[in-house]
Amino acid sequence: MAAKNPSNRMEIRLAGEGGQGMILAGIILAEAAAIYDHKNATQTQSYGPEARGGASKAEVVIDSGEIDHPEVIVADVLLAMSQEACDKYAGNMKKGGLLIVDQERVGRVPSNRAIKVPISRLAEESSGKSITANVVALGVLVGLTGVVSREAIAKAVTARAPKGTEEMNRAALSAGFAAADLVGKKHAHKS
Amino acid sequence: MAAKNPSNRMEIRLAGEGGQGMILAGIILAEAAAIYDHKNATQTQSYGPEARGGASKAEVVIDSGEIDHPEVIVADVLLAMSQEACDKYAGNMKKGGLLIVDQERVGRVPSNRAIKVPISRLAEESSGKSITANVVALGVLVGLTGVVSREAIAKAVTARAPKGTEEMNRAALSAGFAAADLVGKKHAHKS
């Protein structure tokens, strides 16, 4: 059993609309951490009235030690794929937490430190299918945070990709990594 | 907001091996409850070392009121799709809880009250694909417990079925309902 080390805990919230694949993204991220990076991970969805309104949210907790509480308490990372998701969850983040938004869908951000990436456009451009936006988003998130290794997320994406879509999903993930590299540099220059 | 009513809480554990679709089954069951039956639901996976050994487990909590704790504490229902899953989790069930096993894969059960259904064989026979065993299992579980309505689970299965597999999945679900009706009757006769 891994040693208990609470400082290692990373709380990630992926939020958007139904059909954007947030739940699958959460599963892939948790599997990358647990199966390929040998950490512990939990992955949770809570469905209430907002699920019937079309909102979708997945929560992932990753820790090298044991995980007592499987849900996000205060997020280290928020991915917001809709304006509603950004408005709803941006207030529940750690100080210095990372907010990533899909620039195509989120016009108003609560802080100039938010990372805006044209995620759905990159999905279209890299893979020809907007449905891969969740995988582009995983590429951005992992590229910026290193919460799991790039190798682990690539393996987890491929393992969950429906037959015949592996290539398309790999392209989407690479586009996400590339965007992270560019954004990361831009931020480094600014500071 | 629905009234708090702890006696309504149903804790369901779906356990088997990776590739048997336990996680997807958990998502479908939670969505049936929340989106189509207007209850609250949570769905959780915890991945530890056993995930790397190939075990897979999904937990679903359904309540008409609010859900404080998203994980299964003591299961009301256990679906065991492998001998390992049965051995590991059958001890953590409520008295009078319902244990459903895939008769094709689980030889030893801890109680003569366990419900044995040839789930993977029914999947093959009804849909031609053993991959639908998770949907057959949902049909059995919902048919026996009524934890969500048959209509809700049918809608949730169809909404999550990959394009072109809707018919196959509906057939698998119907086979599960039929098995539940048969098993239910047999049990009623026994007692």
Interface residues (C-beta under 8 A of the other chain):
Chain A: I23 I27 A30 E31 A33 A34 I35 H38 N40 A41 T42 Q43 T44 Q45 S46 Y47 G48 A51 R52 I67 P70 E71 P162
Chain B: I23 I27 A30 E31 A33 A34 I35 H38 N40 A41 T42 Q43 T44 Q45 S46 Y47 G48 A51 R52 I67 P70 E71 P162
